[in-house]
């Protein structure tokens, strides 16, 4: 990737090993064409998409075992796309999305790196309706509640792209914004089940991470 240094990670998910190209560190920033300014992404936040975060791995592990047969799946804030690659490997129907200008080329590269067809990608701003994206049976995301304002914004987006029997699966590393998100989804008829998740090998019970599953199981 011109202007950037990268490194490759080998990530074991279940019985399959995935090769992932990531930015080499959090200091990577090169924007000669002013993509960051147009996207509204600061230089401090620019490289966040290009890292393998613990919550992303938790989501990928969940997708390795989740019942995805016959489901249309959307990953929001996909970053490097590990969870979407796991779903692609399993033959699921998945659309990856992000707002970062480099997410699409990194995802395409990582698909090829693993010998997979390119994951379908859609640029998706959370604050601007996407009129052609449609609705999904399962929407997933990792560490998407990292700012307090994201809970309400994301709840509005999910209302546009879910139906009565949709499921939502979010991995959260414990940033403190999940309660307001859960309340916003409860107003849409979603109930939540929570599973504590180890974010890394240093975590000790009770784990700070959470795997949050939202559904409208009561709707007939």
Secondary structure by P-SEA (a helix, b strand, c coil): cccccbbbbbbbcccbbbbbbccccccbbbbccccccccccccccccccccccaaaaaaaaaaacccccccbbbbccccccaaaaaaaaaccbbbbbbcccaaaaaaaaaaaaacccccccccccccccccccccccbbbbcccccccaaaaaaaaaaaaccccbbbbbbbbccccaaaaaaaaaaaabbbbbbbbbbccccccccccccbbbbcccccc
